[in-house]
Amino acid sequence: MKKNYSKILNIIVVVGIILTLILLSGIPFILGALSKSSDINIQSKFIINITVGIYICALPYVTALFNLKKLCTHMTSKNPFSKSIPKYINNIAYCALSEVVIFNLMNIIFYFAFDIYIYAITILSCILVSFLSLAIGVFALVSSKLFERVIEIKDENDKTI
């Protein structure tokens, strides 16, 4: 059962990484198609700005995905109480918390510098991304501290036996 669990976990993370990279590589084409559509009016001069903004916002997310892949590899290995696991969880937390700042900063830059504002889509995405990233970041920080304490207790237990 444990062998299947690690395979399923690794497959899910790899599929997430692949889908993210495919979508990120398709962003310029999707925005180009949207700019030519009459329903959504994205001016073609803003496509490069929006694409760069999306790529900047995706950096912490992709970094967190690769840290999650390393974390899954360590968790399913022979030593799930490795000292490097809290480090990976901390990296994921910092990526999630930096996503809150970067995403909202990019929205402010789009609005004031480039005068790009997409009304409800912008407001809903700001609230959703900010809340989810903040929740993931806080949860990961708490999990990291908890995992560090578990490793300390395990080390003490191993020394007494």
Secondary structure as UniProt FT lines:
FT   HELIX           2..36
FT   HELIX           44..46
FT   HELIX           47..75
FT   TURN            80..81
FT   TURN            83..84
FT   HELIX           85..112
FT   HELIX           120..160
//
